[in-house]
């Protein structure tokens, strides 16, 4: 069997392209994003329009980064990200959202995502730059911002979104905001991972992340302080 020859002294192997998985429920959007990313030198490892299918494919394909749409027919990018963090922890996730800046950062924090990109028609620069910086290990959300968002979501028992939650849902929300995965939450609360996923879905619905056009019932006090 031939032995592979080493590259000449001083020569470097070409860098492998960043492998990206795309989750979006619109086929044309997936195609457009894929074409754009390939134009900028990325490799599209796969795509899907279903949250359930995306979790399965990402676990198998192991892309470098998954770009997850915020709202899907069978779930949210937040839920997909949380499941990926347990099943494929080496995959980094970005939430692609049409929400405003404050709601977007809350979504990313609850997902445990590396960051988020707000959809803007005709502007692909932010997504490309965010993928590249995330792949390089540069955080898109600083720890201090995560902490302030977590505190604001669970700052007081009188918060409108907490009043409609059961005690277990409140406990799950608090642990989500602290960055725990579904598996870790299950271990902490002595619940199965599937049961935790059900509570996560309920929490997200009551926070307004699972219903189109619905936002958190009332503004978080001093919300402007949540952003850098």
Kinemage of the C-alpha trace (Angstrom):
@kinemage 1
@onewidth
@group {chain A} dominant
@subgroup {mainchain}
@vectorlist {calphas} color= white
{ca unk a 1} P 0.000 0.000 0.000
{ca unk a 2} L 1.406 3.407 -0.947
{ca unk a 3} L 2.267 5.794 1.860
{ca unk a 4} L 0.827 9.305 1.369
{ca unk a 5} L 3.533 11.870 0.773
{ca unk a 6} L 3.886 14.757 3.180
{ca unk a 7} L 3.382 18.291 1.869
{ca unk a 8} L 6.563 20.242 1.088
{ca unk a 9} L 8.245 22.025 3.979
{ca unk a 10} L 6.382 25.204 4.827
{ca unk a 11} L 3.320 24.225 2.807
{ca unk a 12} L -0.088 24.178 4.493
{ca unk a 13} L -3.069 22.022 3.643
{ca unk a 14} L -5.938 24.068 2.242
{ca unk a 15} L -8.512 25.013 4.873
{ca unk a 16} L -11.691 22.989 4.710
{ca unk a 17} L -14.867 24.973 4.023
{ca unk a 18} L -17.239 25.643 6.910
{ca unk a 19} L -20.064 23.106 6.726
{ca unk a 20} L -23.507 24.643 7.304
{ca unk a 21} L -26.927 23.077 7.837
{ca unk a 22} L -29.995 25.188 6.949
{ca unk a 23} L -33.375 24.835 8.669
{ca unk a 24} L -36.213 26.827 7.131
{ca unk a 25} L -39.768 25.828 6.262
{ca unk a 26} L -39.684 27.549 2.850
{ca unk a 27} L -37.932 25.514 0.144
{ca unk a 28} L -37.111 28.585 -1.953
{ca unk a 29} L -35.549 30.312 1.059
{ca unk a 30} L -33.435 27.238 1.788
{ca unk a 31} L -32.291 27.141 -1.839
{ca unk a 32} L -31.522 30.848 -1.859
{ca unk a 33} L -29.556 30.690 1.392
{ca unk a 34} L -27.698 27.626 0.168
{ca unk a 35} L -26.710 29.261 -3.109
{ca unk a 36} L -25.610 32.407 -1.307
{ca unk a 37} L -23.505 30.506 1.241
{ca unk a 38} L -21.832 28.408 -1.446
{ca unk a 39} L -21.044 31.638 -3.328
{ca unk a 40} L -19.144 32.813 -0.240
{ca unk a 41} L -17.191 29.572 0.055
{ca unk a 42} L -19.275 27.633 2.586
{ca unk a 43} L -20.349 24.022 2.113
{ca unk a 44} L -24.045 23.256 2.604
{ca unk a 45} L -24.016 19.972 4.524
{ca unk a 46} L -27.806 19.590 4.383
{ca unk a 47} L -31.133 21.312 4.851
{ca unk a 48} L -34.663 20.687 6.071
{ca unk a 49} L -38.029 22.357 6.521
{ca unk a 50} L -38.963 20.320 9.602
{ca unk a 51} L -37.752 20.690 13.187
{ca unk a 52} L -38.050 16.955 13.830
{ca unk a 53} L -36.184 15.981 10.675
{ca unk a 54} L -33.515 18.619 11.287
{ca unk a 55} L -32.605 17.165 14.690
{ca unk a 56} L -32.161 13.720 13.123
{ca unk a 57} L -30.156 14.978 10.130
{ca unk a 58} L -27.891 17.267 12.129
{ca unk a 59} L -27.064 14.419 14.503
{ca unk a 60} L -26.001 12.299 11.496
{ca unk a 61} L -24.344 14.974 9.326
{ca unk a 62} L -22.486 16.784 12.134
{ca unk a 63} L -22.118 20.165 10.362
{ca unk a 64} L -19.945 22.876 11.854
{ca unk a 65} L -22.863 25.300 12.181
{ca unk a 66} L -26.643 25.008 11.969
{ca unk a 67} L -28.647 28.068 10.890
{ca unk a 68} L -32.087 27.591 12.438
{ca unk a 69} L -35.214 29.506 11.498
{ca unk a 70} L -37.099 30.849 14.501
{ca unk a 71} L -40.581 29.440 13.789
{ca unk a 72} L -41.499 26.218 12.021
{ca unk a 73} L -44.685 24.223 11.420
{ca unk a 74} L -43.636 21.592 13.960
{ca unk a 75} L -41.658 23.638 16.472
{ca unk a 76} L -39.058 26.373 16.767
{ca unk a 77} L -35.364 26.835 16.098
{ca unk a 78} L -35.018 27.278 19.860
{ca unk a 79} L -36.238 23.730 20.507
{ca unk a 80} L -34.047 22.316 17.735
{ca unk a 81} L -31.002 24.079 19.155
{ca unk a 82} L -31.708 22.743 22.642
{ca unk a 83} L -32.011 19.175 21.359
{ca unk a 84} L -28.838 19.516 19.291
{ca unk a 85} L -26.913 20.671 22.345
{ca unk a 86} L -27.656 17.285 23.925
{ca unk a 87} L -27.354 15.039 20.849
{ca unk a 88} L -24.627 16.836 18.867
{ca unk a 89} L -22.850 19.229 21.269
{ca unk a 90} L -20.029 20.045 18.833
{ca unk a 91} L -22.456 21.672 16.380
{ca unk a 92} L -22.750 25.422 16.851
{ca unk a 93} L -26.144 27.019 16.310
{ca unk a 94} L -27.387 30.383 15.087
{ca unk a 95} L -31.023 31.497 15.311
{ca unk a 96} L -32.265 33.217 12.125
{ca unk a 97} L -35.206 35.358 13.155
{ca unk a 98} L -37.666 37.998 12.067
{ca unk a 99} L -38.227 39.179 15.645
{ca unk a 100} L -36.971 42.495 16.929
{ca unk a 101} L -33.561 42.735 18.614
{ca unk a 102} L -34.804 42.250 22.181
{ca unk a 103} L -36.958 39.213 21.386
{ca unk a 104} L -34.169 37.754 19.238
{ca unk a 105} L -31.579 37.891 22.001
{ca unk a 106} L -34.021 36.258 24.436
{ca unk a 107} L -34.584 33.458 21.908
{ca unk a 108} L -30.853 32.865 21.505
{ca unk a 109} L -30.283 32.810 25.267
{ca unk a 110} L -33.137 30.356 25.897
{ca unk a 111} L -31.869 28.173 23.047
{ca unk a 112} L -28.293 28.223 24.280
{ca unk a 113} L -27.298 29.300 20.763
{ca unk a 114} L -23.996 30.921 19.890
{ca unk a 115} L -25.874 33.877 18.454
{ca unk a 116} L -28.678 35.158 16.264
{ca unk a 117} L -29.118 36.966 12.961
{ca unk a 118} L -32.133 39.159 12.198
{ca unk a 119} L -33.636 38.651 8.730
{ca unk a 120} L -33.233 41.697 6.533
{ca unk a 121} L -34.304 41.582 2.895
{ca unk a 122} L -31.361 41.964 0.553
{ca unk a 123} L -28.749 41.987 3.340
{ca unk a 124} L -26.761 38.764 3.626
{ca unk a 125} L -23.632 40.337 5.098
{ca unk a 126} L -24.667 39.881 8.734
{ca unk a 127} L -25.352 36.156 8.275
{ca unk a 128} L -22.080 35.497 6.443
{ca unk a 129} L -20.046 37.415 9.004
{ca unk a 130} L -21.833 35.773 11.919
{ca unk a 131} L -21.214 32.274 10.539
{ca unk a 132} L -17.532 33.005 9.992
{ca unk a 133} L -16.992 34.565 13.414
{ca unk a 134} L -18.922 31.773 15.149
{ca unk a 135} L -16.842 29.147 13.347
{ca unk a 136} L -13.738 30.986 14.557
{ca unk a 137} L -14.959 30.720 18.145
{ca unk a 138} L -15.829 34.390 18.561
{ca unk a 139} L -18.956 34.703 20.755
{ca unk a 140} L -21.882 36.501 19.147
{ca unk a 141} L -23.532 37.003 22.538
{ca unk a 142} L -21.310 38.025 25.426
{ca unk a 143} L -21.736 36.235 28.794
{ca unk a 144} L -22.788 39.458 30.525
{ca unk a 145} L -25.691 39.877 28.103
{ca unk a 146} L -26.769 36.280 28.684
{ca unk a 147} L -26.794 36.844 32.429
{ca unk a 148} L -28.870 40.016 32.207
{ca unk a 149} L -31.389 38.368 29.882
{ca unk a 150} L -31.660 35.373 32.210
{ca unk a 151} L -32.210 37.603 35.233
{ca unk a 152} L -34.842 39.666 33.427
{ca unk a 153} L -36.833 36.592 32.386
{ca unk a 154} L -37.037 35.341 35.934
{ca unk a 155} L -36.629 38.554 37.908
{ca unk a 156} L -39.895 38.545 39.803
{ca unk a 157} L -42.774 36.176 40.479
{ca unk a 158} L -45.150 38.956 39.374
{ca unk a 159} L -43.889 38.927 35.771
{ca unk a 160} L -46.895 38.430 33.445
{ca unk a 161} L -45.322 35.470 31.644
{ca unk a 162} L -44.693 33.691 34.964
{ca unk a 163} L -48.269 34.076 36.180
{ca unk a 164} L -49.537 31.741 33.452
{ca unk a 165} L -46.905 29.054 34.126
{ca unk a 166} L -47.028 26.097 36.482
{ca unk a 167} L -44.309 25.784 39.098
{ca unk a 168} L -42.542 23.102 37.072
{ca unk a 169} L -42.619 25.327 33.988
{ca unk a 170} L -41.108 28.134 36.048
{ca unk a 171} L -38.362 25.803 37.231
{ca unk a 172} L -37.675 24.710 33.650
{ca unk a 173} L -37.561 28.336 32.472
{ca unk a 174} L -35.079 29.262 35.185
{ca unk a 175} L -32.773 26.392 34.197
{ca unk a 176} L -33.150 27.158 30.476
{ca unk a 177} L -32.128 30.753 31.144
{ca unk a 178} L -29.067 29.524 33.060
{ca unk a 179} L -27.937 27.652 29.950
{ca unk a 180} L -28.696 24.070 30.985
{ca unk a 181} L -29.483 21.548 28.253
{ca unk a 182} L -32.671 19.482 28.288
{ca unk a 183} L -30.654 16.518 29.530
{ca unk a 184} L -29.171 18.542 32.377
{ca unk a 185} L -32.588 19.944 33.310
{ca unk a 186} L -33.954 16.404 33.416
{ca unk a 187} L -31.176 15.334 35.746
{ca unk a 188} L -31.731 18.367 37.963
{ca unk a 189} L -35.519 17.961 38.200
{ca unk a 190} L -35.498 14.120 37.960
{ca unk a 191} L -37.545 14.129 34.745
{ca unk a 192} L -37.043 12.260 31.473
{ca unk a 193} L -35.531 14.215 28.601
{ca unk a 194} L -38.752 13.763 26.608
{ca unk a 195} L -40.782 15.191 29.497
{ca unk a 196} L -38.445 18.170 29.721
{ca unk a 197} L -38.841 18.785 25.967
{ca unk a 198} L -42.602 18.942 26.493
{ca unk a 199} L -42.212 21.500 29.263
{ca unk a 200} L -39.805 23.518 27.094
{ca unk a 201} L -42.411 23.661 24.312
{ca unk a 202} L -45.064 24.825 26.770
{ca unk a 203} L -42.766 27.487 28.223
{ca unk a 204} L -41.913 28.799 24.755
{ca unk a 205} L -45.576 28.942 23.805
{ca unk a 206} L -46.417 30.952 26.917
{ca unk a 207} L -43.491 33.291 26.214
{ca unk a 208} L -44.803 33.864 22.695
{ca unk a 209} L -42.116 32.038 20.736
{ca unk a 210} L -44.368 29.328 19.289
{ca unk a 211} L -47.232 31.455 17.966
{ca unk a 212} L -46.820 33.668 14.945
{ca unk a 213} L -47.328 37.338 15.646
{ca unk a 214} L -47.440 36.941 19.434
{ca unk a 215} L -44.769 38.408 21.665
{ca unk a 216} L -44.078 38.297 25.381
{ca unk a 217} L -47.244 39.728 27.053
{ca unk a 218} L -45.558 42.758 28.600
{ca unk a 219} L -42.221 44.525 28.135
{ca unk a 220} L -39.355 43.539 30.387
{ca unk a 221} L -38.372 46.469 32.636
{ca unk a 222} L -35.291 48.305 31.372
{ca unk a 223} L -35.166 46.063 28.314
{ca unk a 224} L -32.693 48.406 26.620
{ca unk a 225} L -30.068 47.321 29.142
{ca unk a 226} L -30.115 43.780 27.757
{ca unk a 227} L -28.134 44.750 24.678
{ca unk a 228} L -24.428 45.607 24.523
